[in-house]
Amino acid sequence: MKFQVKVEYGQDTFLKFYIEADVADGIVQRYLFSSLVEVIRWTCGSLRHHTSSTLWIQYKDEDGDYVNLNENDTDNFHEMFVCASSVHEGLYRKILLKVSDLDSPVVQPSDLAKGRKLQEMSICASESEHKLDPHSL
């Protein structure tokens, strides 16, 4: 099945590209989230040279709400294709994405985010142990 992907990036920047994927029993076959990210980076010229940056990707669902996509949450990725494949208008199934170039905790795996938070808390705790209390002087 062929999908037309429209990407909103930055202020009033819209790009289109086409991808092919099969959807069977609510599962996307022959297409990966990493493939989508690669095509977005290639298509959005300003993202080509920023390979270390994180992309925040959202798709517009059937209710008009934007839903976060990331590599660790395959349910939303599959749902995006299922919703798009259920609409029969025009030659292609349509997917609308919003993409931002930023380090977002939404895109990071939750275990890493929790690990960072615990690490920050332990650093703060150890720093407070070494501070002098002005009342103890």
C-alpha positions in Angstrom: 0.0 0.0 0.0 1.3 3.5 -0.8 1.1 6.3 1.7 1.6 10.0 1.1 3.4 11.5 4.1 3.1 15.3 4.7 5.6 16.7 7.2 5.1 19.9 9.0 8.6 21.1 10.1 9.5 24.5 11.5 7.3 27.4 10.8 5.0 26.9 7.8 7.3 24.4 6.2 5.5 21.4 4.6 7.1 18.6 2.7 5.7 15.5 1.0 7.1 12.1 0.3 5.7 8.7 -0.4 6.4 5.4 1.4 5.2 1.8 0.8 4.1 -0.4 3.7 1.8 -3.3 4.2 -0.7 -3.4 7.0 -2.1 -6.7 8.1 -4.1 -7.4 11.2 -3.2 -4.0 12.7 0.6 -4.6 12.2 2.8 -2.7 9.8 5.0 -5.0 7.7 7.9 -4.1 5.6 8.4 -0.7 7.2 10.2 0.4 10.4 10.1 3.5 12.6 13.8 4.0 11.9 13.1 4.0 8.1 10.5 6.8 8.7 13.1 8.8 10.7 15.7 8.3 7.9 13.3 9.5 5.2 12.3 12.5 7.3 16.0 13.5 7.8 16.7 13.1 4.1 13.7 15.0 3.0 14.0 17.9 5.5 17.2 19.4 4.2 18.1 21.2 7.5 18.0 17.8 9.4 20.4 16.0 7.1 23.5 17.2 8.9 22.2 17.0 12.4 22.4 13.2 12.9 23.0 13.4 16.6 19.9 15.4 17.3 16.7 13.8 18.4 13.5 14.2 16.5 10.1 14.7 18.1 7.6 13.2 15.8 3.8 13.3 16.1 1.1 12.1 13.8 -2.4 13.5 13.4 -5.0 10.8 14.4 -8.5 10.4 13.2 -9.8 12.7 15.9 -7.4 15.5 14.8 -5.2 15.1 17.9 -1.4 14.8 17.6 0.0 11.6 19.0 3.7 11.1 19.9 5.7 8.5 18.0 9.0 7.0 19.1 10.9 3.8 18.5 10.0 2.2 21.8 6.2 2.6 21.4 5.3 0.5 18.4 1.6 0.6 19.2 1.3 4.3 18.1 3.4 3.6 15.0 1.1 0.7 13.9 -2.0 2.7 14.8 -0.9 5.5 12.5 -0.7 3.2 9.5 -3.9 1.4 10.4 -5.8 4.7 10.7 -4.4 6.0 7.4 -5.1 2.8 5.6 -8.8 2.8 6.7 -9.5 6.2 4.9 -10.3 5.7 1.2 -9.9 9.1 -0.4 -7.7 9.8 -3.4 -5.0 7.6 -4.8 -2.8 7.4 -1.6 -3.5 6.9 2.1 -2.4 10.1 3.9 -0.4 10.6 7.0 0.2 14.0 8.5 3.3 14.4 10.7 4.7 17.3 12.9 8.4 17.1 13.4 10.6 19.1 15.7 14.4 19.0 16.1 15.0 18.9 19.8 16.0 16.7 22.7 12.7 15.7 24.1 12.1 13.3 27.0 9.0 12.2 25.1 11.2 10.6 22.4 13.7 9.0 24.9 13.1 5.5 26.2 11.4 5.8 29.6 14.0 3.6 31.3 16.8 6.0 30.3 14.7 9.0 31.5 14.1 7.3 34.9 17.8 6.5 35.1 18.8 10.1 34.5 16.3 11.3 37.1 17.6 8.9 39.7 21.2 9.9 38.8 20.3 13.6 39.2 18.6 13.0 42.5 21.7 11.1 43.8 24.0 13.9 42.7 21.8 16.5 44.4 21.7 14.4 47.6 25.5 14.0 47.7 26.0 17.7 47.0 23.7 18.6 49.9 25.6 16.3 52.2 28.8 18.4 51.6 27.3 21.8 52.0 27.8 23.7 55.2 24.8 24.8 57.2 25.3 28.4 58.1 23.6 27.8 61.5 26.2 25.2 62.4 29.1 27.7 62.2 
